[in-house]
Amino acid sequence: MVLDDLRGLPASPLIVAEGTVLAPALVPDPSRAVWLLPTPELQRERLEERDGQANRLYRLFATVIEEEARRHGMPILSTDGSLGIEETVDAVERLFDTAIADGPRAESLAERRALLREANQAIVAQVRGYFARPWADGAADATLRAFLCECGDPSCDADVALPVGSVAAEPALAPGHRPAP
């Protein structure tokens, strides 16, 4: 279903999708995919930190994904915990430098604001979807979440914690930010 959802999206802008449900055998273009896989040691360490045990199923699943990615010629970025987030992002960007350069990308401030708005509206929809379930307790629109600042300034990387209902009604802006002209 994830692949069906991805196929239903417009060709522009570029899309980043993640998750173990994206099997390497189902990805149509290996040049636009990468699997970030922890080393067995890092995976065991993280699983033990999370729940006190290194769950065998997760370890097996990682092995299956790695074997399938290799069998289909998909790039793999092995992570051992030595790289920080920025270095990992840089490594992924280097793998996709041609795809990123080819675009398409948001070129204008209006396109950038529209993408930021779309991302924030997706968070609103997720939270409202959760609270629509009969067992969910609370009020979706009063729930605080981190949203991307929608000012549109290419140098802005601010997040802002706001109630879901306010972001559904108007753009999320960090304190002191206004929509870029």
ZIDATA-V573151 format. One record per pair of residues at least 12 apart in sequence whose C-alpha atoms are under 10 Angstrom apart, sorted by the first residue. I is the first residue (numbers start at 1). GAP is how many residues later the second one is. D is the distance in Angstrom with one decimal. If there is no record, write none. Layout:
BEGIN
<<I | GAP | D> <I | GAP | D>>
END
This chain:
BEGIN
<<1 | 20 | 9.1> <1 | 21 | 9.7> <2 | 15 | 8.9> <2 | 16 | 9.8> <2 | 17 | 9.5> <2 | 19 | 7.4> <2 | 20 | 7.4> <3 | 14 | 9.5> <3 | 18 | 9.0> <3 | 19 | 7.3> <3 | 20 | 9.6> <3 | 23 | 8.0> <3 | 24 | 8.3> <3 | 25 | 10.0> <11 | 92 | 9.6> <11 | 93 | 7.8> <12 | 91 | 7.9> <12 | 92 | 5.5> <12 | 93 | 6.8> <12 | 94 | 8.3> <13 | 90 | 7.3> <13 | 91 | 5.4> <13 | 92 | 5.1> <13 | 93 | 6.6> <13 | 94 | 10.0> <13 | 98 | 9.4> <13 | 99 | 10.0> <13 | 102 | 8.4> <14 | 85 | 8.6> <14 | 86 | 7.7> <14 | 88 | 9.7> <14 | 89 | 6.6> <14 | 90 | 6.2> <14 | 91 | 6.5> <14 | 92 | 9.1> <15 | 17 | 9.9> <15 | 89 | 10.0> <15 | 90 | 10.0> <16 | 16 | 9.6> <16 | 17 | 9.3> <17 | 16 | 9.3> <18 | 15 | 9.7> <18 | 16 | 9.6> <18 | 17 | 8.9> <18 | 18 | 9.7> <19 | 16 | 9.4> <20 | 15 | 9.2> <20 | 41 | 8.9> <20 | 42 | 9.0> <20 | 45 | 8.1> <22 | 13 | 9.7> <22 | 43 | 9.6> <23 | 12 | 9.8> <23 | 41 | 9.9> <23 | 42 | 7.2> <23 | 45 | 7.9> <23 | 46 | 8.1> <24 | 41 | 7.4> <24 | 42 | 8.9> <24 | 43 | 9.5> <24 | 44 | 6.2> <24 | 45 | 5.2> <24 | 46 | 8.8> <24 | 47 | 8.8> <24 | 48 | 6.8> <24 | 49 | 8.9> <24 | 50 | 7.0> <24 | 51 | 9.9> <25 | 40 | 9.7> <25 | 43 | 6.9> <25 | 44 | 7.4> <25 | 46 | 8.7> <25 | 47 | 6.5> <25 | 48 | 9.7> <25 | 49 | 9.2> <26 | 46 | 9.7> <27 | 42 | 9.9> <27 | 45 | 9.3> <27 | 47 | 9.1> <29 | 45 | 9.0> <30 | 39 | 9.3> <30 | 42 | 8.0> <30 | 43 | 7.0> <30 | 44 | 5.4> <30 | 45 | 7.5> <31 | 42 | 9.4> <31 | 43 | 7.6> <31 | 44 | 8.1> <31 | 64 | 8.5> <31 | 65 | 7.7> <31 | 67 | 9.2> <31 | 68 | 8.1> <32 | 42 | 9.0> <32 | 43 | 9.2> <32 | 63 | 8.7> <32 | 64 | 6.9> <32 | 66 | 9.5> <32 | 67 | 7.1> <32 | 68 | 9.8> <33 | 36 | 9.7> <33 | 41 | 6.7> <33 | 42 | 6.9> <33 | 43 | 8.9> <33 | 59 | 9.7> <33 | 62 | 8.9> <33 | 63 | 8.4> <34 | 35 | 8.7> <34 | 40 | 6.4> <34 | 41 | 5.0> <34 | 42 | 5.6> <34 | 43 | 7.0> <34 | 58 | 7.8> <34 | 61 | 8.0> <34 | 62 | 8.9> <35 | 30 | 8.4> <35 | 31 | 7.9> <35 | 34 | 7.5> <35 | 35 | 10.0> <35 | 39 | 7.6> <35 | 40 | 6.4> <35 | 41 | 4.7> <35 | 42 | 6.1> <35 | 43 | 8.2> <35 | 57 | 9.6> <36 | 30 | 9.4> <36 | 39 | 8.8> <36 | 40 | 6.0> <36 | 41 | 4.8> <36 | 42 | 5.9> <36 | 43 | 6.7> <36 | 52 | 9.2> <36 | 56 | 8.9> <37 | 25 | 7.2> <37 | 26 | 9.2> <37 | 28 | 8.6> <37 | 29 | 7.4> <37 | 39 | 6.9> <37 | 40 | 6.2> <37 | 41 | 5.0> <37 | 42 | 5.9> <37 | 43 | 8.7> <38 | 21 | 9.9> <38 | 24 | 8.1> <38 | 39 | 8.4> <38 | 40 | 5.7> <38 | 41 | 4.6> <38 | 42 | 5.9> <38 | 43 | 7.9> <39 | 20 | 10.0> <39 | 23 | 9.3> <39 | 38 | 9.9> <39 | 39 | 6.3> <39 | 40 | 6.0> <39 | 41 | 5.4> <39 | 42 | 8.6> <40 | 19 | 7.3> <40 | 22 | 8.6> <40 | 23 | 8.9> <40 | 38 | 9.9> <40 | 39 | 9.6> <40 | 40 | 8.5> <41 | 39 | 7.6> <41 | 40 | 9.6> <42 | 37 | 7.8> <42 | 38 | 5.6> <42 | 39 | 6.6> <42 | 40 | 9.8> <43 | 12 | 9.6> <43 | 15 | 8.5> <43 | 16 | 7.4> <43 | 19 | 8.9> <43 | 36 | 9.4> <43 | 37 | 8.5> <43 | 38 | 9.5> <44 | 12 | 9.2> <44 | 14 | 9.2> <44 | 15 | 7.7> <46 | 35 | 9.8> <47 | 12 | 9.3> <66 | 12 | 9.7> <75 | 20 | 8.4> <76 | 16 | 9.9> <76 | 19 | 10.0> <77 | 14 | 8.2> <77 | 15 | 8.0> <77 | 18 | 9.4> <108 | 44 | 9.1> <108 | 46 | 9.7> <109 | 42 | 8.8> <109 | 43 | 5.6> <109 | 44 | 7.2> <109 | 45 | 8.0> <109 | 70 | 9.1> <109 | 71 | 7.0> <109 | 72 | 7.5> <110 | 41 | 9.8> <110 | 42 | 7.4> <110 | 69 | 9.5> <110 | 70 | 8.6> <110 | 71 | 8.6> <111 | 41 | 8.5> <112 | 38 | 8.4> <112 | 39 | 9.0> <112 | 40 | 5.6> <112 | 41 | 8.3> <112 | 42 | 8.0> <113 | 36 | 9.1> <113 | 37 | 5.6> <113 | 38 | 6.7> <113 | 39 | 4.8> <113 | 40 | 8.5> <113 | 41 | 9.7> <113 | 58 | 9.1> <113 | 66 | 8.1> <113 | 67 | 8.6> <114 | 36 | 8.3> <114 | 38 | 8.5> <115 | 35 | 8.8> <115 | 37 | 9.1> <116 | 31 | 9.1> <116 | 32 | 6.6> <116 | 33 | 7.5> <116 | 34 | 5.6> <116 | 35 | 8.7> <116 | 36 | 7.6> <116 | 55 | 9.1> <116 | 56 | 9.1> <117 | 30 | 9.4> <117 | 31 | 8.3> <117 | 32 | 8.8> <117 | 33 | 6.4> <117 | 34 | 9.7> <117 | 35 | 9.6> <117 | 50 | 9.0> <117 | 51 | 9.6> <117 | 53 | 9.3> <117 | 54 | 6.8> <117 | 55 | 8.0> <118 | 32 | 9.9> <119 | 28 | 8.5> <119 | 29 | 7.9> <119 | 31 | 9.7> <120 | 25 | 9.8> <120 | 26 | 9.0> <120 | 27 | 5.9> <120 | 28 | 6.6> <120 | 29 | 9.0> <120 | 30 | 8.6> <120 | 44 | 9.3> <120 | 47 | 7.4> <120 | 48 | 8.3> <120 | 51 | 8.6> <120 | 52 | 8.0> <121 | 26 | 9.3> <121 | 43 | 9.2> <121 | 46 | 7.5> <121 | 47 | 6.6> <121 | 48 | 9.8> <121 | 50 | 9.5> <122 | 46 | 9.8> <123 | 22 | 8.3> <123 | 23 | 9.0> <123 | 24 | 7.9> <123 | 41 | 8.2> <123 | 44 | 9.4> <123 | 45 | 9.5> <124 | 16 | 8.5> <124 | 17 | 8.3> <124 | 19 | 9.8> <124 | 21 | 8.9> <124 | 23 | 9.4> <124 | 39 | 9.4> <124 | 40 | 5.8> <124 | 41 | 7.8> <124 | 42 | 9.7> <124 | 43 | 7.4> <124 | 44 | 6.4> <125 | 15 | 9.6> <125 | 39 | 9.2> <125 | 43 | 8.8> <126 | 14 | 9.6> <127 | 12 | 9.6> <127 | 13 | 6.1> <127 | 14 | 8.3> <127 | 16 | 8.1> <127 | 17 | 9.8> <127 | 18 | 8.9> <127 | 37 | 7.7> <128 | 12 | 5.3> <128 | 13 | 7.4> <128 | 15 | 9.5> <128 | 36 | 8.4> <128 | 37 | 9.4> <131 | 12 | 9.8> <139 | 25 | 9.5> <139 | 26 | 9.6> <140 | 23 | 8.5> <140 | 24 | 6.7> <140 | 25 | 7.4> <141 | 21 | 9.7> <141 | 22 | 6.1> <141 | 23 | 4.6> <141 | 24 | 4.0> <141 | 25 | 7.4> <141 | 26 | 8.9> <141 | 27 | 8.3> <142 | 20 | 8.8> <142 | 21 | 5.1> <142 | 22 | 6.1> <142 | 23 | 6.3> <142 | 24 | 8.5> <143 | 18 | 9.8> <143 | 19 | 8.0> <143 | 20 | 5.2> <143 | 21 | 5.7> <143 | 22 | 8.0> <144 | 16 | 9.7> <144 | 17 | 6.1> <144 | 18 | 5.2> <144 | 19 | 4.3> <144 | 20 | 6.1> <144 | 21 | 9.1> <144 | 22 | 9.7> <145 | 14 | 9.6> <145 | 15 | 8.0> <145 | 16 | 5.3> <145 | 17 | 5.8> <145 | 18 | 6.4> <145 | 19 | 6.6> <145 | 22 | 9.6> <146 | 12 | 9.7> <146 | 13 | 6.0> <146 | 14 | 5.4> <146 | 15 | 4.3> <146 | 16 | 6.6> <146 | 17 | 8.8> <146 | 18 | 9.2> <146 | 26 | 9.6> <147 | 12 | 5.4> <147 | 13 | 5.3> <147 | 14 | 6.2> <147 | 15 | 7.1> <147 | 16 | 9.5> <147 | 17 | 9.0> <147 | 20 | 8.2> <147 | 24 | 9.7> <147 | 25 | 6.7> <147 | 26 | 8.7> <147 | 27 | 9.2> <148 | 12 | 6.4> <148 | 13 | 8.9> <148 | 23 | 9.5> <148 | 24 | 6.9> <148 | 25 | 7.8> <148 | 26 | 8.3> <149 | 12 | 9.7> <149 | 22 | 8.0> <149 | 23 | 5.4> <149 | 24 | 4.7> <149 | 25 | 5.5> <149 | 26 | 9.3> <149 | 28 | 8.1> <149 | 29 | 9.4> <149 | 30 | 9.2> <150 | 20 | 9.9> <150 | 21 | 6.1> <150 | 22 | 5.6> <150 | 23 | 5.6> <150 | 24 | 8.1> <150 | 27 | 8.7> <150 | 28 | 8.4> <150 | 29 | 6.8> <150 | 30 | 8.8> <151 | 20 | 8.3> <151 | 21 | 8.0> <151 | 22 | 6.1> <151 | 23 | 8.0> <151 | 26 | 6.2> <151 | 27 | 5.5> <151 | 28 | 4.0> <151 | 29 | 5.4> <151 | 30 | 9.0> <152 | 21 | 9.6> <152 | 25 | 9.6> <152 | 26 | 8.7> <152 | 27 | 6.2> <152 | 28 | 5.6> <152 | 29 | 8.6> <153 | 24 | 9.3> <153 | 25 | 9.3> <153 | 26 | 7.8> <153 | 27 | 5.9> <153 | 28 | 9.0> <154 | 26 | 9.4> <156 | 18 | 9.5> <156 | 21 | 9.3> <157 | 17 | 9.8> <158 | 15 | 8.6> <158 | 16 | 6.5> <158 | 17 | 9.5> <158 | 19 | 9.6> <159 | 13 | 8.9> <159 | 14 | 8.4> <159 | 15 | 6.8> <160 | 12 | 7.2> <160 | 13 | 7.0> <160 | 14 | 5.5> <160 | 15 | 8.1> <161 | 12 | 9.7> <161 | 13 | 8.7> <162 | 12 | 9.6>>
END
